[in-house]
């Protein structure tokens, strides 16, 4: 915990989600210029595909550690350390369908050998179960790993938390983020994103609403221009999103978004 606090407290932190709208953003250098860069589950793999858009640095990885293509993937702890440069791994605690967690322990599907390898190579912690439960109650569902990561990071008082690439699945995943899902689930990445958008377990509308209330206007938070627009929508709606992005160039300044936006 102390190592993690040292990484985040009073630092300029960027958290990067897997939204498709990051393609062409050219935000990579801006992201990597932060003191600390945080990524979610398999989005760490896409740093090799789109470094100009999403950067290559990954200091902290929030991962559910369930080794399937639809979840955390099959990247080894050794690769996370050696190839991607991850310094700290954070996992959500086990919770029920509604997100209620009674103890800070891992999901039963997590491979304990994998955890031991992570602990050998990097720092590791589990998000406290009480934080997870409080957030789940507020959004009336189980929070996604990335959504949980935002509020866990804020609890460590960064100087600034810049949030990129969160669309609540309005536009799906950046290509390659769920590669292999075709064989595992007999569905395309876009098809799986549609399932995620309509999930009854991770209710995107509820998380969007809570983010709208707590992130817009938060002096500690910077939002990328697309996320800013998403949180200003009247409702979480794919048709509204398509209309919103149709004629706008959010990255006319080669990716730089306004401080404090």
Long-range contacts (C-beta under 8 A, 24 or more apart in sequence): 1-125, 3-88, 3-123, 4-60, 4-88, 4-90, 4-123, 4-125, 4-156, 5-156, 7-36, 7-59, 7-60, 7-87, 7-88, 8-36, 8-60, 8-153, 8-156, 8-157, 8-158, 9-156, 9-157, 9-158, 10-157, 10-158, 10-159, 11-35, 11-36, 11-158, 11-159, 12-36, 12-158, 12-159, 12-160, 12-162, 13-37, 13-38, 13-153, 13-158, 13-160, 13-161, 13-162, 14-38, 14-55, 14-161, 14-162, 14-163, 14-164, 15-39, 15-40, 15-146, 15-149, 15-150, 15-153, 15-161, 15-162, 15-163, 15-164, 16-40, 16-43, 16-54, 16-55, 16-164, 16-165, 17-43, 17-146, 17-163, 17-164, 17-165, 17-166, 17-167, 18-42, 18-43, 18-46, 18-146, 18-165, 18-173, 18-174, 18-177, 19-165, 19-166, 19-167, 19-170, 19-171, 19-172, 19-173, 19-174, 19-226, 20-167, 20-171, 20-172, 20-173, 20-174, 20-175, 21-165, 21-167, 21-171, 21-226, 21-245, 22-50, 22-53, 22-54, 22-164, 22-165, 22-174, 23-50, 23-53, 23-174, 23-175, 24-53, 24-251, 25-53, 25-54, 25-224, 25-250, 25-251, 25-255, 26-52, 26-53, 26-251, 26-254, 26-255, 27-53, 27-54, 27-55, 27-164, 27-224, 27-251, 27-255, 27-257, 28-52, 28-53, 28-54, 28-55, 28-56, 28-255, 29-55, 29-255, 30-55, 30-255, 30-256, 31-55, 31-57, 31-162, 31-164, 32-56, 32-57, 34-162, 36-60, 36-158, 38-62, 38-149, 38-153, 40-145, 40-146, 40-149, 41-71, 41-72, 41-73, 41-145, 41-146, 42-69, 42-72, 42-73, 42-75, 42-177, 42-178, 43-165, 43-174, 43-177, 44-75, 44-80, 44-84, 44-86, 45-73, 45-75, 45-176, 45-177, 45-179, 46-174, 46-176, 46-177, 47-84, 49-175, 49-176, 50-174, 54-164, 54-165, 54-174, 57-85, 58-84, 58-85, 58-86, 59-85, 59-86, 59-87, 59-88, 60-86, 60-87, 60-88, 60-89, 60-90, 61-86, 61-88, 61-89, 61-90, 62-89, 62-90, 62-91, 62-92, 62-145, 62-146, 62-148, 62-149, 62-152, 63-89, 63-90, 63-91, 63-145, 64-91, 64-92, 64-107, 64-110, 64-145, 65-89, 65-91, 65-106, 65-107, 65-110, 65-111, 65-114, 65-115, 66-107, 66-109, 66-110, 67-111, 67-114, 68-184, 69-178, 69-179, 69-180, 69-181, 69-183, 69-184, 69-185, 70-178, 70-181, 70-184, 70-185, 70-192, 73-180, 74-180, 76-117, 77-114, 77-117, 77-118, 77-120, 77-121, 77-122, 78-117, 78-121, 80-118, 80-121, 80-122, 81-121, 81-122, 86-122, 87-122, 87-123, 88-122, 88-123, 88-124, 88-125, 89-118, 89-122, 89-123, 89-124, 89-125, 90-124, 90-125, 90-126, 90-127, 90-149, 90-152, 91-124, 91-125, 91-126, 91-127, 92-126, 92-127, 92-132, 92-143, 92-145, 92-148, 93-126, 93-127, 93-128, 93-129, 93-132, 95-129, 95-132, 95-133, 95-136, 95-142, 96-142, 97-142, 97-201, 98-136, 98-140, 98-141, 98-142, 99-132, 99-133, 99-135, 99-136, 99-137, 99-139, 99-141, 99-142, 99-143, 100-133, 100-136, 100-137, 101-129, 101-130, 101-132, 101-133, 101-136, 102-129, 102-133, 103-129, 104-128, 104-129, 105-129, 127-152, 131-155, 138-210, 139-203, 139-206, 139-207, 139-209, 139-210, 140-203, 140-206, 141-201, 141-202, 141-203, 141-206, 141-207, 142-201, 142-202, 143-202, 143-207, 144-202, 144-207, 147-207, 147-211, 150-211, 150-215, 154-220, 154-221, 158-220, 159-220, 160-220, 160-221, 160-222, 161-220, 161-221, 161-222, 162-221, 162-222, 162-223, 162-224, 163-215, 163-221, 163-222, 163-223, 163-224, 163-227, 164-224, 164-227, 165-224, 165-227, 166-211, 166-227, 166-230, 167-226, 167-227, 167-230, 167-241, 168-197, 168-204, 168-205, 168-207, 168-208, 168-230, 168-236, 169-193, 169-194, 169-196, 169-197, 169-204, 170-197, 170-230, 170-236, 170-238, 170-241, 171-241, 197-238, 204-236, 205-235, 205-236, 208-236, 209-236, 219-260, 222-257, 222-259, 222-260, 222-261, 223-257, 223-261, 224-250, 224-257, 225-250, 225-251, 225-257, 225-258, 225-261, 226-250, 228-257, 228-261
